[in-house]
Amino acid sequence: MRAMIQHLSDQFRIRLTIKYGTTYFYEFSYNNVAGALGADHADEVKYTFDNETDIFADAKDVASCMKKLWTNFANYR
């Protein structure tokens, strides 16, 4: 199943690049909720936009890294 999803993702990326030029993708997989299967859609938003009331203390480093990555992408791409 994972291989099929990766294949479809690769095909989607190729089609976007052909149609629009350079495209950028990323995968956010950090999850600090016990028992969860992984990160859900838009989970990274709380780590990126100073919504630290929803972030556990052990995830502060993840939030700091996400802010730096997004800021650098906006500044230097």
C-alpha positions in Angstrom: 0.0 0.0 0.0 2.8 2.4 0.9 4.5 1.8 -2.4 1.3 2.5 -4.3 0.8 5.8 -2.5 4.4 6.7 -3.1 4.0 5.9 -6.8 0.9 8.0 -7.1 2.5 10.9 -5.3 5.5 10.7 -7.6 3.2 10.7 -10.7 1.3 13.7 -9.3 4.6 15.6 -8.6 5.8 14.9 -12.2 2.5 16.1 -13.7 2.6 19.3 -11.7 6.2 20.0 -12.6 5.5 19.5 -16.3 2.4 21.8 -16.2 3.6 24.5 -13.9 7.4 24.3 -13.6 9.2 23.7 -10.3 7.1 22.4 -7.5 7.9 21.8 -3.9 6.6 19.1 -1.6 7.3 18.1 1.9 6.2 15.4 4.3 5.5 16.2 7.9 5.5 13.1 9.9 6.2 14.2 13.5 3.7 12.9 15.9 3.8 13.3 19.7 0.4 11.9 20.5 0.6 8.4 22.0 -1.2 5.8 20.1 -1.7 7.9 16.9 -0.7 6.4 13.6 1.1 9.5 12.3 0.6 13.1 11.6 -2.8 14.2 10.2 -3.5 16.7 7.5 -2.4 20.3 8.6 -0.8 19.1 11.8 2.3 21.1 11.0 0.3 24.4 11.2 0.4 24.5 15.0 4.2 24.0 14.9 4.7 26.8 12.3 2.5 29.7 13.2 3.2 30.4 16.9 0.2 28.4 18.2 2.3 27.1 21.0 -0.6 26.6 23.4 -1.3 23.3 21.6 2.3 22.1 21.6 3.7 19.9 24.3 7.0 20.9 25.9 8.9 18.2 24.2 7.9 19.5 20.8 9.3 23.0 21.1 12.3 22.0 19.1 10.1 20.7 16.3 8.2 24.1 16.3 11.4 26.0 16.2 12.7 23.9 13.3 9.5 24.3 11.3 9.5 28.0 11.7 13.0 28.2 10.5 12.4 25.9 7.5 9.3 27.8 6.3 11.0 31.2 6.8 14.1 30.1 4.9 12.0 28.7 2.1 10.1 32.0 1.7 13.3 34.0 1.8 15.6 32.0 -0.4 13.6 29.9 -2.8 
